[in-house]
Amino acid sequence: MGASNRQPNRHDGGISLIELLVAITLLSLAVTLGVPSLARTLDQQRLDNAGDRLTNSIRLTRETAITRNQAVVMAPLAGNWNGGWRVFVDNNQNGQLDADDILLQEDQATNITTISATGELARYLRYNPLGESERLDGGFLAGTLRLCPVHPEHPGRRLIINRVGRLRSESAVLAADICSQR
């Protein structure tokens, strides 16, 4: 067995320092550009999920009121939409879950900063057997649920319930004073 006449290749030992520095620079550039975009995407996904959960509960409330021909209420847990909400058949028409009422759903939106509501909607959303949103005294109930993102510079979402109970959702840049409420 003779000695090999093979010349050593400069790449036999791995990569050069210059190649490593170029690779690290490109990687850090990709991370620097990609992380804010990823944060915005995750924020939007969380907001979409919270909006979908609220929307589904609102639709359940309205549809159940129509199909059961009874008033159905969706109310925040402990008076705060951020803590979650419950949907129930309001047998005694008082807007509160009592022993004789039927609990249909309890849910919560997670990973968003704030859910706030306007007017009576801060206390409850009630649908009558015709599918109209109404107050406990029989007057019409309209309002907006506002979902604030984790990062205030990202757009939030408004769930708007009109005077006949129809729901509309829209993306919106929400004022800082609305999103700072806890």
Secondary structure, 3 states (H helix, E strand, C coil): CCCCCCCCCCCCCCCCHHHHHHHHHHHHHHHHHHHHHHHHHHHHHHHHHHHHHHHHHHHHHHHHHHHHCCCEEEEEHHHCHHHCEEEEECCCCCCCCCCCCEEEEEECCCCCCEEEECHHHHCCEEECCCCCEECCCCCECCEEEEEECCCCCCCEEEEEECCCCCEEEEEECCCHHHHCCC
